[in-house]
């Protein structure tokens, strides 16, 4: 059983997109994942009805309460053989990482036959420095205790620093042994693919729903089909 956690301290960089892609990839492999949205601010993942996402409340007295994660872990363990995809908001990034460390939870989950993947988004453009710090934090906190997968989201721009790609960066070279894999969300034309993908996410529909719906024009549906095939192939190279 695999537990997929999407973590990043920077908001608005594609965490929900990663969770949506993972859930659909698993469904395409005939795996029915348990999908959970813990974002206390923007429950975007929970809006995808086709994915049967469970909203999990972690707020009490207007603050994130770490003990409210206990029930979530119980629910995950009760699934026994089903993969889980958990989307976490930026506001719960620090509390969740503290919760995982506090009770040595990662070792406990591993002992209960869960293989843990932490998915961290790196976004290009102005978000690169902030998301790089988020990745470094995850690596320092968890190191080799989990399988860290880095998603390179190039929608906001190329992921380069001083002309160096991520694979040539210091953070990658220093931590290569702790990075399980890299999945690239390629840069695509914003006026065509970008608009289509944004529309799909805003309407909270899956690839198959978008492609099959008469609501959308034929050519955008074809572009979404191309994006689906590209992403499923990229994910399959790592998972």
Secondary structure, DSSP 8 states (H G I E B T S, - for coil): -EEEEE--SSSSSSHHHHHHHHHHHHHHTT---EEEE--SS--TGGG-GGGT-EE---EETTEE-GGGHHHHHHHHHHTTTS-EEEE--GGGHHHHHHHHHHTTHHHHHHHTT-EEEEEEEEE-GGGHHHHHHHHHHHHHHHGGGSEEEEEEEGGGS--EETTEEGGGSHHHHHHGGGEEEEEEE----IIIIIHHHHHHHHTT--HHHHHH-TTS-HHHHHHHHHHHHHHHHHHHTT-
